[in-house]
Amino acid sequence: MQAVTTVDAWNGGGKLTGNLQKGAHKFLVGIDFEHIYKDGDKQMTMKMIMEGDTFISVKHANVWLNAMVNNTGAFAEYRIPFKKLDFTVALRLDYNQATSEDTFRLVKNGIAYFDDLNSNYINVSFSLGMKKQLVSWLFLSASLGKGTRSPSILERFIKLMPVQYDSYDYLGNPQLKPENNYQADASFEFLEPDLGSLSVGGFFSLVTDYIIGKVVPPSVIKPSTQGSPGVKQFSNTNKVYLTGFEVSYQSPTAKKLGFLAQVAATYGTQPEAVKYLVSGGQVIGEEIVKNDPLPEIPPMEGKVKVSYKFFSGKLTPTVSVRLVSEQNRISQSYGELKTPGFITAAASVSYAPCRFAFIVAGIENIFNTPYYEHLNRRIVGSTERLYEPGRVFYFTMIVKI
């Protein structure tokens, strides 16, 4: 079986913003628009050899059929100082429209899995943030907000393609509801010109109507990709929790010796998830998993970068090291696999001979370390991961006219 998919895609839009400032009061308002269009056809060619004769059959199926998503947004932000506090209030309204000319319908036992191709949503997002200078070198920031994300064109209309990080074929859901993210975060920033800046922050997030793939029974629909254990359809789940932190230090930019250190991690949990039991490449049952880690969450990661400025900053060599921990918090319901940690190093040299030109040459993955990211896709039909490139040399020249 050979399958080739050809997709015509269009993505366009624009944004218009305006600013008004009076003293310390700042007001921003704007509108934006985005149009997304996709139309794609999958051609599947089956070649069979029987008693020396070759038989070829060709089948066509659309993965999108004139699918469109239009999003029109209006937003405003107001910054105001109040009693030694800096407040920021933001509001955004979105009108999201989606449609498709699909003739594909999936109705089984009175349940419609792919139907009613038009959807219109009015989404409201807002946030309230504050920043306070506790002492001359210490700042506290905190914010609360709600953000709403409408389903993507892939989540709404894709048909039987392995588009996620597992081996399942995925089916869109035209009637998905938008995700709502309720989030609170706080951070401390230490800022001293001679010592640099240190930032420590964390967040907690509750997401309702979280969009995730759920297995559709094989009696309803079967996968079209060889080696796929079944079909998952994008669906809304009740709620999930996300929490995380980030710590970073940046040396003073005025110094010749530069140093940057960062570490960050995110953790996600589904209070209740469904684990599908697979045997012989087929789904044979399911069970409930409590407090299952969210799938597709990268592990904790850190980075250290050291640089030095020669000739008033015209020549700057840089060495960096990336440290990624193993990912053991894997989703049972999603069938994730553990990922080993790794360390990679890189080096580069930048040179600005004049204000019109900038040159960079460097090496990525100096020690040719074999590694793969937790979010690298599997090879369909196996449990193998796709490795990242080994040692890479690059050269870039930028000329400003």
C-alpha positions as CSV (number, residue, x, y, z in Angstrom):
1,M,0.0,0.0,0.0
2,Q,1.3,3.4,-1.0
3,A,-0.5,6.6,0.3
4,V,0.2,10.1,-0.9
5,T,-1.7,13.1,0.4
6,T,-1.8,16.4,-1.5
7,V,-3.1,19.5,0.4
8,D,-3.8,23.0,-0.8
9,A,-3.6,25.4,2.1
10,W,-4.2,29.1,2.6
11,N,-3.6,31.1,5.8
12,G,-4.0,34.9,5.8
13,G,-5.1,37.8,7.9
14,G,-4.2,41.1,9.4
15,K,-4.1,43.2,12.5
16,L,-4.8,46.9,13.2
17,T,-3.9,48.5,16.6
18,G,-3.9,51.9,18.1
19,N,-2.3,53.3,21.3
20,L,-3.2,56.2,23.5
21,Q,-1.1,57.4,26.4
22,K,-1.7,60.2,29.0
23,G,1.0,60.4,31.6
24,A,1.4,56.9,33.2
25,H,-1.9,55.7,31.8
26,K,-1.7,53.6,28.6
27,F,-4.5,52.3,26.5
28,L,-4.3,49.9,23.6
29,V,-7.1,48.8,21.3
30,G,-7.2,46.7,18.1
31,I,-8.9,44.3,15.8
32,D,-7.6,41.3,13.9
33,F,-8.8,38.7,11.4
34,E,-7.5,35.3,10.3
35,H,-8.7,33.1,7.5
36,I,-7.6,29.4,7.3
37,Y,-8.5,27.2,4.3
38,K,-7.5,23.6,3.5
39,D,-8.5,21.2,0.8
40,G,-6.7,17.8,0.6
41,D,-6.9,14.5,-1.2
42,K,-5.3,11.2,-0.2
43,Q,-4.5,8.7,-3.0
44,M,-4.0,5.1,-1.9
45,T,-2.5,2.7,-4.3
46,M,-2.6,-1.0,-3.6
47,K,-0.3,-3.3,-5.5
48,M,-0.8,-7.1,-5.3
49,I,1.2,-9.8,-7.1
50,M,-0.6,-13.1,-7.6
51,E,0.8,-15.9,-9.7
52,G,3.2,-13.6,-11.4
53,D,0.6,-11.0,-12.3
54,T,0.5,-7.5,-10.8
55,F,-2.9,-6.0,-9.9
56,I,-3.1,-2.3,-9.0
57,S,-6.1,-0.6,-7.5
58,V,-6.4,3.1,-6.7
59,K,-8.7,4.7,-4.2
60,H,-9.2,8.4,-3.4
61,A,-10.4,10.0,-0.2
62,N,-10.4,13.6,0.9
63,V,-8.8,14.5,4.2
64,W,-10.3,18.0,4.0
65,L,-12.9,19.3,1.5
66,N,-12.9,23.1,1.2
67,A,-12.6,23.4,5.0
68,M,-12.5,26.9,6.3
69,V,-12.1,28.7,9.7
70,N,-12.5,32.5,10.0
71,N,-11.7,34.2,13.3
72,T,-12.5,37.9,13.9
73,G,-11.2,39.4,17.1
74,A,-11.3,42.7,19.0
75,F,-9.1,43.4,22.0
76,A,-8.2,46.2,24.5
77,E,-5.6,46.7,27.2
78,Y,-5.5,49.3,29.9
79,R,-2.4,50.0,32.1
80,I,-2.9,52.2,35.1
81,P,-0.7,53.0,38.2
82,F,-2.6,52.9,41.5
83,K,-1.1,53.3,45.0
84,K,2.4,52.1,44.0
85,L,1.0,49.3,42.0
86,D,0.9,48.9,38.2
87,F,-2.3,47.3,37.1
88,T,-3.0,45.8,33.6
89,V,-6.6,44.9,32.5
90,A,-7.1,43.2,29.2
91,L,-10.2,42.0,27.3
92,R,-10.6,40.1,24.1
93,L,-13.7,39.0,22.1
94,D,-13.5,36.5,19.2
95,Y,-16.1,35.5,16.7
96,N,-15.1,32.1,15.3
97,Q,-16.8,30.5,12.3
98,A,-16.0,27.1,10.7
99,T,-17.5,25.3,7.8
100,S,-16.7,22.4,5.4
101,E,-18.2,21.0,2.2
102,D,-17.6,17.4,3.4
103,T,-20.1,14.8,2.1
104,F,-18.6,12.3,4.7
105,R,-21.1,11.3,7.4
106,L,-20.7,8.9,10.2
107,V,-23.8,7.8,12.1
108,K,-23.9,4.6,14.0
109,N,-26.6,3.3,16.4
110,G,-28.2,6.7,16.4
111,I,-25.0,8.5,17.3
112,A,-23.6,11.1,14.9
113,Y,-19.8,11.1,15.0
114,F,-19.1,13.4,12.1
115,D,-22.1,15.7,11.2
116,D,-23.3,19.3,11.3
117,L,-20.3,20.9,9.6
118,N,-21.0,24.5,10.6
119,S,-20.2,26.0,14.0
120,N,-20.1,29.6,15.3
121,Y,-18.6,30.6,18.6
122,I,-18.3,33.9,20.5
123,N,-15.3,33.6,22.8
124,V,-14.5,35.9,25.7
125,S,-11.0,36.2,27.2
126,F,-9.8,38.5,29.9
127,S,-7.0,39.0,32.4
128,L,-6.1,41.2,35.4
129,G,-2.4,41.6,36.4
130,M,-0.5,43.7,38.8
131,K,3.2,44.5,39.4
132,K,4.6,45.9,42.6
133,Q,8.1,47.1,43.5
134,L,8.7,45.7,47.0
135,V,12.2,47.2,47.3
136,S,14.5,48.9,44.8
137,W,15.8,45.6,43.5
138,L,12.8,43.2,44.0
139,F,9.5,43.1,42.0
140,L,6.4,41.0,42.5
141,S,4.0,40.2,39.6
142,A,0.8,38.3,39.7
143,S,-2.1,37.8,37.3
144,L,-5.5,36.0,36.9
145,G,-7.2,35.3,33.6
146,K,-9.4,33.3,31.3
147,G,-8.3,32.4,27.8
148,T,-10.5,30.6,25.3
149,R,-9.2,28.6,22.3
150,S,-11.5,27.5,19.5
151,P,-10.8,24.1,17.9
152,S,-8.3,24.1,15.0
153,I,-9.2,23.2,11.4
154,L,-7.4,19.9,12.0
155,E,-9.3,19.1,15.2
156,R,-12.6,19.8,13.4
157,F,-12.3,18.3,10.0
158,I,-9.3,15.9,9.6
159,K,-10.3,12.4,8.3
160,L,-8.3,9.3,9.1
161,M,-4.7,10.5,9.2
162,P,-2.0,9.8,11.9
163,V,-1.6,13.5,12.8
164,Q,-0.7,13.1,16.5
165,Y,2.3,11.6,18.5
166,D,0.8,8.1,18.7
167,S,0.0,5.7,15.8
168,Y,-3.8,6.1,15.7
169,D,-5.7,7.5,12.8
170,Y,-7.5,10.6,13.8
171,L,-11.0,11.8,13.0
172,G,-12.1,15.4,13.4
173,N,-15.1,16.5,15.3
174,P,-17.0,19.4,13.6
175,Q,-19.0,20.1,16.9
176,L,-16.1,20.4,19.3
177,K,-16.5,23.1,21.9
178,P,-13.8,25.7,22.6
179,E,-11.3,25.1,25.4
180,N,-11.4,27.4,28.4
181,N,-8.2,28.0,30.4
182,Y,-8.5,29.6,33.9
183,Q,-5.0,30.5,35.0
184,A,-3.2,32.2,37.9
185,D,0.5,32.9,38.0
186,A,3.0,34.7,40.1
187,S,6.7,35.6,39.8
188,F,9.5,37.4,41.7
189,E,12.2,39.3,39.8
190,F,15.5,40.4,41.3
191,L,17.0,43.1,39.2
192,E,20.4,44.7,40.0
193,P,22.4,46.3,37.2
194,D,25.8,45.1,38.5
195,L,24.6,41.6,39.4
196,G,22.0,40.8,36.7
197,S,18.4,39.6,36.9
198,L,16.9,36.6,38.5
199,S,13.3,35.6,37.9
200,V,11.3,32.9,39.6
201,G,7.7,32.1,38.6
202,G,5.0,29.5,38.7
203,F,1.5,29.0,37.4
204,F,-1.7,26.9,38.0
205,S,-4.2,26.3,35.3
206,L,-7.7,24.7,35.1
207,V,-8.7,23.8,31.6
208,T,-12.4,22.9,30.9
209,D,-13.6,21.2,27.7
210,Y,-10.0,20.1,27.1
211,I,-9.6,18.7,23.5
212,I,-8.1,15.2,23.4
213,G,-8.3,12.1,21.2
214,K,-10.8,9.3,22.3
215,V,-10.9,5.9,20.7
216,V,-13.9,5.2,18.4
217,P,-15.1,1.6,18.5
218,P,-13.9,-0.5,15.5
219,S,-17.6,-1.4,14.9
220,V,-18.1,2.3,14.0
221,I,-15.0,3.0,11.9
222,K,-11.7,1.3,11.1
223,P,-8.3,3.0,10.4
224,S,-7.1,3.5,6.9
225,T,-3.4,3.5,7.7
226,Q,-1.6,0.2,7.8
227,G,-0.2,-0.6,11.3
228,S,-2.6,1.8,13.1
229,P,-4.4,0.1,16.1
230,G,-7.6,2.1,15.7
231,V,-9.2,5.5,15.2
232,K,-9.3,8.3,17.7
233,Q,-11.7,11.2,17.4
234,F,-10.9,14.6,18.8
235,S,-13.4,15.1,21.8
236,N,-13.9,17.4,24.7
237,T,-13.1,16.0,28.1
238,N,-14.4,17.5,31.4
239,K,-11.4,19.2,32.9
240,V,-7.6,18.9,33.4
241,Y,-5.1,20.6,35.6
242,L,-1.7,22.1,34.6
243,T,1.0,23.5,36.9
244,G,4.6,24.5,36.3
245,F,7.5,26.8,37.1
246,E,10.4,28.6,35.5
247,V,13.6,30.0,36.9
248,S,16.1,32.1,34.9
249,Y,19.2,34.1,35.5
250,Q,20.7,36.6,33.1
251,S,24.0,38.4,33.7
252,P,24.3,42.1,33.1
253,T,24.1,42.9,29.4
254,A,26.7,45.7,29.8
255,K,29.4,43.1,30.9
256,K,31.7,41.5,28.3
257,L,31.1,38.1,29.9
258,G,27.6,36.9,29.4
259,F,25.9,34.1,31.3
260,L,22.3,32.7,31.0
261,A,20.8,29.9,33.0
262,Q,17.2,28.6,32.7
263,V,15.2,25.7,34.0
264,A,11.4,25.1,33.5
265,A,8.9,22.3,33.8
266,T,5.2,21.7,33.3
267,Y,3.0,19.0,34.9
268,G,-0.5,18.1,33.7
269,T,-3.1,15.7,35.2
270,Q,-6.5,14.3,34.1
271,P,-8.6,13.5,37.2
272,E,-10.2,10.7,35.2
273,A,-9.2,9.1,31.9
274,V,-10.1,6.1,29.8
275,K,-7.3,3.6,29.0
276,Y,-7.9,1.5,25.9
277,L,-6.7,-2.1,26.0
278,V,-5.0,-3.2,22.7
279,S,-4.3,-6.8,21.7
280,G,-3.0,-7.9,18.3
281,G,-3.2,-4.4,17.1
282,Q,-6.9,-4.0,17.9
283,V,-8.8,-2.3,20.8
284,I,-10.4,-5.0,22.9
285,G,-11.6,-3.1,25.9
286,E,-11.2,-0.1,28.2
287,E,-10.6,0.8,31.9
288,I,-10.7,4.0,34.0
289,V,-7.4,5.5,35.1
290,K,-7.5,8.0,38.0
291,N,-5.2,11.1,38.1
292,D,-3.6,10.1,34.8
293,P,-0.7,12.5,33.6
294,L,-1.7,14.5,30.6
295,P,-0.1,13.3,27.4
296,E,2.3,15.2,25.2
297,I,3.9,17.2,28.1
298,P,7.6,17.7,27.6
299,P,10.0,16.9,30.6
300,M,11.9,19.3,32.8
301,E,14.5,21.2,30.8
302,G,17.5,23.4,31.6
303,K,19.9,25.5,29.5
304,V,23.2,27.2,30.3
305,K,24.8,29.6,27.8
306,V,28.1,31.5,28.2
307,S,29.4,34.2,25.8
308,Y,32.1,36.8,25.7
309,K,32.2,40.1,23.7
310,F,35.4,41.0,21.9
311,F,36.1,44.2,20.1
312,S,33.3,46.2,21.6
313,G,30.8,43.4,20.9
314,K,31.6,42.9,17.2
315,L,32.9,39.4,17.8
316,T,31.0,37.1,20.2
317,P,31.7,33.4,20.7
318,T,29.0,31.5,22.5
319,V,28.9,28.0,24.1
320,S,25.6,26.5,25.3
321,V,24.5,23.2,27.0
322,R,21.0,21.9,27.0
323,L,20.0,19.4,29.7
324,V,16.7,17.5,29.4
325,S,15.5,15.1,32.1
326,E,13.8,11.7,31.4
327,Q,10.1,11.8,31.1
328,N,8.5,9.2,33.5
329,R,5.2,11.0,34.0
330,I,3.5,9.4,31.0
331,S,-0.2,8.9,30.3
332,Q,-1.5,5.4,30.6
333,S,-4.7,6.2,28.8
334,Y,-2.8,7.7,25.8
335,G,-0.3,4.8,25.7
336,E,2.7,7.0,26.0
337,L,6.2,5.6,26.3
338,K,8.9,6.8,28.7
339,T,11.7,9.0,27.2
340,P,15.3,9.0,28.4
341,G,17.1,12.2,29.3
342,F,19.9,13.7,27.3
343,I,22.5,16.4,27.2
344,T,23.6,18.3,24.1
345,A,26.1,21.1,23.5
346,A,26.4,23.8,20.9
347,A,28.9,26.5,19.9
348,S,28.8,29.5,17.7
349,V,30.6,32.7,16.7
350,S,28.9,35.9,15.6
351,Y,30.7,38.7,13.9
352,A,29.3,42.2,12.9
353,P,32.0,43.8,10.6
354,C,29.8,46.8,10.1
355,R,26.2,47.9,10.8
356,F,25.1,46.6,7.5
357,A,26.2,43.0,7.9
358,F,26.0,40.2,10.5
359,I,27.6,36.7,10.3
360,V,27.0,33.6,12.4
361,A,28.7,30.2,12.2
362,G,28.2,27.4,14.6
363,I,27.9,23.7,15.5
364,E,24.8,22.0,16.9
365,N,25.1,18.8,18.9
366,I,28.9,19.0,19.0
367,F,29.3,15.5,20.5
368,N,27.0,13.8,18.0
369,T,24.7,12.6,20.8
370,P,21.9,10.2,19.7
371,Y,18.7,11.5,21.2
372,Y,15.0,12.1,20.6
373,E,12.5,14.5,22.1
374,H,9.5,13.3,24.1
375,L,7.2,14.8,21.5
376,N,8.9,13.2,18.5
377,R,6.4,11.1,16.6
378,R,6.5,7.4,16.5
379,I,7.0,5.5,13.2
380,V,3.5,4.3,12.3
381,G,3.2,0.5,12.9
382,S,6.0,0.3,15.4
383,T,7.1,1.6,18.8
384,E,10.3,3.2,17.3
385,R,11.0,6.9,17.9
386,L,12.4,9.4,15.3
387,Y,15.8,10.6,16.4
388,E,17.0,14.2,16.1
389,P,19.9,15.0,13.7
390,G,23.5,14.4,14.8
391,R,26.2,17.0,14.5
392,V,25.1,19.9,12.4
393,F,27.3,22.8,11.0
394,Y,25.6,26.0,9.9
395,F,26.6,29.4,8.5
396,T,24.3,32.5,8.2
397,M,24.9,35.9,6.7
398,I,22.5,38.8,7.1
399,V,22.9,42.0,5.0
400,K,20.8,45.0,5.9
401,I,20.0,47.5,3.1
